[in-house]
Amino acid sequence: MIGKAIAGWIGSRIDRRDGEGGALGAAVGVATWEVAKRVVPAAFVLGAGAVGAAYLRRRLTTEHGPDTGLGA
């Protein structure tokens, strides 16, 4: 709840700079906050997965050699 209020206030302040008011800016600020609450954690999870996959790929190719498919 406090996050929505802060986002609305920031959006309103940004929108008031043009001299026409701040209702649209407040709505955009709250919408941006709602989207960011869902996108940022997902980006962290995807980034951690990518880093983990790169680490495992590098570790497996350096310790055991590249996979030649010959079974030896």
Stockholm file with secondary structure:
# STOCKHOLM 1.0

chainA/1-72         MIGKAIAGWIGSRIDRRDGEGGALGAAVGVATWEVAKRVVPAAFVLGAGAVGAAYLRRRLTTEHGPDTGLGA
#=GR chainA/1-72 SS CHHHHHHHHHHHHHHHTTTSCSHHHHHHHHHHHHHHHHHHHHHHHHHHHHHHHHHHHHHHHHHHCCCCSSCC
#=GC SS_cons        CHHHHHHHHHHHHHHHTTTSCSHHHHHHHHHHHHHHHHHHHHHHHHHHHHHHHHHHHHHHHHHHCCCCSSCC
//
